[in-house]
Amino acid sequence: MDAYQAYLVIYLNAHMNVVSPELFVLAVMCHLYDYPQNHTLNLFLLGLLTVAMSLSIGISSSMALRTSLDLTTMVVVSLTGYTYWAAKKGMDFHFLGPLLFTSLLVLNFFGFIQIRYSTF
């Protein structure tokens, strides 16, 4: 296997958990289009479509949740470590109170903007 094939295998393995639910939803929708008058099959396919769409939405939102969880953990651990290290050296952080408050307000403001005007 050459380098291109290895890259393709890694790429497909990493992205199939996102692509496969959408392909499954598309396949179910095509079958729904083919059998609009068959009552029992139509109900089964609609149930299958509901499950497939919920899996697709769950996978995509869990990826965003995992990313935000990882970033938050990294920031908290690094800032806590720095604070313990600086406290052992005798540094004082009382002068940073207004800066911390202002920074949190700015981060919340931009977070609300991202929520309000998100593209997905």
Secondary structure, DSSP 8 states (H G I E B T S, - for coil): --HHHHHHHHHHHHHHHHHHHHHHHHHHHHHHHH-SS-HHHHHHHHHHHHHHHHHHHHHHHHHHHHHHHHHHHHHHHHHHHHHHHHHHTT---GGGHHHHHHHHHHHHHHHHHHHHT---
